Structure formats: C-alpha cells, structure tokens
Amino acid sequence: MTALYIILISAGVSAALSVLLATLLIVAERYLVNYGQCKIDVNQGAKEFDVRGGESLLAVLRNENIFIPSACGGRGTCAYCKCKISAGGGPLSPTETPLLSEEEIAKDIRISCQVKVREDVKLEIPEELLLVQEFTAEVERIRDLTHDIKELRLKLIDPPRIEFTPGHYVQLEAPAYEGNPEPVFRAYSISSPPEDAEHLELIVRLVPGGICTTWVFQHLSEGDDVHFTGPYGEFRLSETDAPMVWIAGGSGMAPFWSLLRHMKTHGIERQTRYFFGAVSKRDMFFLDEMKQLEEELSWFRFIPALSGDEPEGEWDGERGLITEVVGRHVDSGDGLEAYLCGSPGMIDASIAVLHEKGIPDERIYFDKFA
C-alpha cells in the first residue's frame, strides 16, 4: 500500500466523518435541543407570533404565511432572503458574511435562511411582503416560444385572483422529482397584464441543469396544479411622462410584454423604444405581435437585433450586441429613462452605454435575472 493511497483513504474517511458529524449536529439541534417558545416580532408589532425554537427564520416566517423571496431553497447562496434583525438573531454566521456588504452588516441586515431561531427575534421587512400570498393554479396552457423558451398560462384556483403591478414577479415552486429531492422556488417575472386577474403568464427559459426549468420542460403538463407565492418586486414604470428606452433579451421579455399591453389598455402614451437582443433568429419571439403593436401605437417602436452570424437574407434587422445597437440609435440620453431586464452581464454592459449617453443612475431601472 503506497503512501499516496493511505493519504487518499485518510482524506476520504475524514471527509465522511465530517459530513456525518455535521448531520448529527443538525439532527441533534432539531430534535434534542429545546429552545422553548420564542416570540417573533415583525415590523414593530405589525405581526407577532410564538414558535418553537430551532428552525431557520425563513422557515418560521413561511410557516406563518410570511413569504420572503428565496431562490436557493434555504441553502444560503442566493442572498434574496435578507431582512433587518434588531434583536435576537445571534452572531453573524460565516455563511452570511460573503453575501452581505459592510454597509448591510452595519445596518443589522441578515440572511434569514441562515439565522436559527433560538430566542425572541425582532425583525423588519418591507411592508409589501406582508401582503404576499401563496397561490394554487392549474396549468391551462404550455406553448413553445422558441426552442428553449416556454410560456406558461396559469388559471388561478386559490385564491382565484391576483393583483400586481407590471414588473412584479412570483416565486414558482418546483416540487420534488427524480433528481431533485426537495421542493425549490425560483423567481419569474409576470408576463401577463394585470387586467386579467384570474390568470398568470410566465416566460421560462431553459437553464441547462436548472432544477426548476428542467421540471417545467420535462415534467410539467397542461392540467397539472402548481404553487407559487407573490407578487414581489420593485421594478415598475415610473410616474413621469419621460420618453423611455427598454433593453432586454430572452426571458427578459416578460415584464415588458406585461407592461406594453397594460400601457395600451390604459392609454399611457410615453415614447418608447424597445431594444431586444438574441443570438439567432430562432431565439426571437413575439416578432409578429410587436409589429402589430407598432402599427397600433404611434409612441412605440420595437428594435430587435441578432448578435450571431445569421446568413444573409435570413435577417434584415439590426445586427450586433444589443449594447452596440443601443449605442447606434440613442444619440443623447437627455431626458430619457431606461428600463433593463436580463442577465447581470447584459445589464451591466447596457448601463455602461447608457452612462456614456448621459443617463444617470437615478433614471435607470433594472431587474437582473441571476
């Protein structure tokens, strides 16, 4: 037996013992340690309740129908479930530190899924989260928009209606299935207009290896029941009449598809140029619908662009990265507002271009699809 073999065996045994010890500690804390009853105070008495100590604050809140956004299933990786804890949160854990800025730490912001309830807790969350509900809906329709993007149309069951603002999102629950041992939640912008309060539409783009998108593409069927919470979010149209530049790609279409139809219904006539980027023509969708809206709405213009090498004759629209196209069309950002939805990389690159055009941060609104 070589020395290297002995070292590898020792390392494997050590790792296995570490996992076993961690599991035993979790089980012991959950079932053997008794922290007694703990009082949870939300927003200085707006809601108070008693719970048995030992679970995460995120789980405790969810059990009380207070739904804080979370996309990682409580694993402490997404950093969505932040809240302010003024008392009772215990010391900051090593899993929280990388997810919080120094300013957030100074303001007592914590990652709620990583905070164990071991004593009375006082916390603060945005008031609108107290209005978030859990919904059950039936999948009324699933249709392919592109080779890797599907649209879900959901018929609400309980509650039977939802009120939201265009730009809001929901957290869709992917249940346990083969390859996914426990339910997870993922955020998706609402693509339907709020005027149809009995339905909800979502645009879902396939992420290779993605837990929720794999469920949608391989397991979900029309007629199935689904669960989601919402609405969430701060992305929405401002109350000014400033002309706008919209920039999106892929499933970033969703909030703009909701917003555009809402504006049409309510006669909101703000000059709008919508730049939508894709790699190839097969990645484009709603082209006919956008053309129709251009003909109906004098204030709206849709500018799609392809960044890939589409053969000549297959595409007669704009070419290049969407940031390059924006740069060619926007001469000056004077008086403009910008609205962006898509990947962090696309949004960061777009913001840089908008800054060059003279649009300050306070007139740039975005929703990063991480």
N, C-alpha and C positions, 0 to 999 in steps of 0.2 A: 504494500500500500504506500503510494507516494505521499510526500508531504503536502503537495497541492491538493490531492484527493481528500486528505484529512482536513485541510483547511476548508474546502468546499462543503464537506459534510458538517463541520462545526458551524459554519455560517448558516447553513440551511436549518440545522437544529435550533440555533439561536433565534433565527427569524420566526420559526414556527412557535417557539416558546413565547416570543414577544407578542405574536398575534393571539395566542391562547390566553396570555396574561391580560391583554387589553380586553378581550371578550369577557373574561371572568370578572374584571373590574366593572364593565358596563352592566353585566347581569347582576352583580352584587349591589351596585348602586340602585338599580331599578327595582329589585325585589327584596333586598335585605336591609338596605339603609332606609330609615324612616325619617323624613324631614318634617313630617306632620303637615298640618294645613298651612298654606301660605296665601296671603291676600295679594291680589293683583289689582293695582290702581291704574287705570288708563286715562290719560289726559285730565289729571287732577279731579278725579271723581266722576268724569263723564260716564265711565262704566267701571264697576267694581265687582269682583267675584273671588271666591275661595277655591283653591285647587290643592290637590295632594302634591307635595313637592317631589322633585326627581326628574321630571321631563324637561325638554327644552322649552324655552319661552315661545318659540314659533309654534310648537305642537300644542302648547297650552292655549295660546290665543286661537288657533284654528278650532280646537275643541269647543271654544266659546263663540264660534262663528265670527271671529275677527280675522280677516284674511289679509295677511301681509304678503306682498309679492315674493315669490321664491321660485327659482328655476332649477335648482340643483338637488332638490329632494332633501334638503337639510344637511348636505354634506360640507357646507362651509366653503363653497367655491365660487358661487355666482355673485355674492355680496348684494343681492337685491333686498334682503330682509332686514335692512338697517332700521333702527329705532333709537330714540334717546332714552337712556335709563338713568334716572336721577337718584335712585336708591335701590339697593338690593340685588344688583347684578353680579356681585362678586368681582374678583380681579380679572383684568383683561387676559384672555387666553392666547396662547401662541398661534392658534388657528385664525384669530381675528386680526391680529396686528398687520399682516400683509394686505388685508382688504380695506384698511382704514387709513385715511390721511392723518397727519399730525393735527390738523385743524379739527377733524372729526373726533379724534381721541380726546382733545381738549374740551370738546363740547359734549362729552359723555355719550357719543354715538357708539352703538354696539351692533354686532351681528346676531340677530335674535335666535337663529338656529344653533348657535354655539354657546348661548347663555343657558345654564341649568338653573331651574327654579329651586332654590334651596332655602329661601327666606321670603319675606314680603318684598314685593317689587313695585316700584313706581316707574311708569314709562310714558313716553309721549310719541304719538304717531300722527300723521296728517289726518285731519278731521274726516276727509272724504273716505278714508279706509274703513271708518265705522259704518259706511253705507254700502260697502261691497257685500254682495250676496253670492251664495252658491246656487248654481242653476243645473237643472237636468233638461236635456234636449234630445230630440230624435234627429238622426242624420236623414234629412229629406232628400239631399242630392249630393253626389260627388262627381265632379267633372274635371277632366284634364284641361288645363290651360296651356301647358307646354309639356315637353317630355319629362320634366322634373318638378312641375308645379301643379298642384291641385287646388280646386276651390271647394270648400265645404259649405253647404247651406243647411242650417240647423233650425228645426222647428221647436220653439221653447215649450216645455211642458210644465216645469215647476221651478220658480214662478213662471207664469205664462207670458210675461212681458219684461222688457229690459229698457231702461233709459240710459243713454250715454251721449257723449259729445263726439263728433267726428275727430279721430285722432286717438281715442281711447283704445285700450287693448284688454284682452281677457287672458286668463291662465287656464289652458286646456289640460285636463288630466288624461295622461296615457296610463291605462291600467296595467297591472302585471300581465306579462305574456311570456312565451318561451324566449329566453334570452334577456328578459327584464324582470327581475324577481320582485320588484315593488313598484307601486304607482309613483309617477313623477309628473310635475307640472311644467309646462313650457308656455311662454308668452307669445301671443299672436295678435297683431293689430286687427281691429274690426274693419272689414271692407264694405259692409252693407251700410246704407244710410239709416239714420236713427228714426226716420219716419215710419219704417216698417219694424215696429217694436216687438212683433211676435216672431221675428226671425233674426238670425245672426249669420253672417257670412265671414269666412276666414280664408285667407290665401296662404297655403302651406307649401314651402319649397323643400324638396328632399335634401337632407343633410346626410352624406354617407356615414353610416354608423350611428346616426342620431336616434335616440330612444323614441321620442315622440313621432318624428317624421317616418320612421320605419313602421310604427304602429299604424299611422294614417295610410301609408302607401301599401302595406302588406296585410293588414289585419282588419281595418275598419271597413264596414259595409253600410250601404244605404239601409235604413231601418233600425240600425243599432242606436242604443241610448248612449249619450256621452255626458260628462260632467265638466263644468268649468266654473271659475269664480271671476268676478269683475263687477263693474268696469274699473280699470286702473288707468293712471297716466296723466301727464300734464301737457302732452303735445296737442295743440289745438290752434285754430285760426285766431289771430289777434282781432281786437275790436276796432282796428283802424280801417281806413279805406286805401291804404298804400298798395301800389302795384306789387305783384309777387313773382318770385322765381321759385319753382318747385324742382327738386332734383331727387331722383330715385332710380333703383334698379331691382330686378327680381321681385321678391315678395314685398319690397318697399312700396310697391304699387298700392297696397291695401288701404292705408289711411287716406290716400289721395282719391281713390275710387269712391270711398265713402264721402269724403269732403266735397268732391266735384258734384255729385248728384244732390247733395244737401244744398249746395250753393244754387244749383239750377232750380230746385224746388222753391227756395225762399227768395229768389231774385237778388242774390248777392253778386253784384256785377263789379268785381275787382279785376283789373287787368292781370292776367295770369299766363306765364309761360312755363310749361311743364316739360322738363328735360328728363327723358327716360333712357337709361343705358342698358345694353345687353351685349353679349359676345357675338352671337349669330342670330340669323332671322328666326331660327327655331326656338330661340329664347324669348321672342317677342310675343305679347298677347294683348288683347283689347285694342288692337290697331283699328279695326272697323268701328268699334264703339267710340274711340277717341276722335276719329274722323267725323263721325256723325255729330258729336258734341261740338266740334269746331264749327260745323255748319250751322248749328242751332244757337251757339253762344258767341256773340261778337267779341267778347272780352277774353276768350280762351284760345290758346294755341298749344298744340302738342308737338314736341320735337324729339322723336326717337332717334337713337344713334347706335351703331354697331362698332365694337372695338376689334372684332376679328376680321379675318381676310375672306369676307363673303365674295363669291365670284361676281364679276361684272355682269350686270343685267339682272342679278338676283335681288339687288337692293339699290334703290335710287335715293335713299335718305342720307342723313348725316353719318359720317364715319369718324372713328377715333374714340378715345376715352371720353366719358361724359364730361369730365372736367375741362377737356380741351374744347368740346363743343360749347359748353357754357362760356368759356373764355372768348370764343369767336362771336357769340351772339349778344353778350352783355357788354356794352361799351362802358357804361358807368353805373355804379350801384347807388347813385344819389337818389334817396327817397325810397329805395326798394326794400322789401322784406324777403327773406329767403327761408324756405322750408325744405328739410332734407330727411330722407328715410332710407336706410340701407345698412350696409356693413360699416364697422368702425373705420376701416381703411378708406372707403369711398367718401364717407362723411368728412373725415379729417382732410383729405385732399380737396374736397369741394370747399370747405371753409377757407383753406389757404387761397384758393382762387377768388372767392368772394371778398376776402380781405384786400386782395390786390385791386379789386374793383371798387373798393371804398365802402363796403358794407360792414358796419361794426358788429361786434358780438351781440349787442342788445337787440339787433334786428335779424339775427339768425336763430332759427328754431329747428331743433333736430331730434330724431328718435333713432338711436343706434340699435340695430338688430345684432346683438352679440351672439 
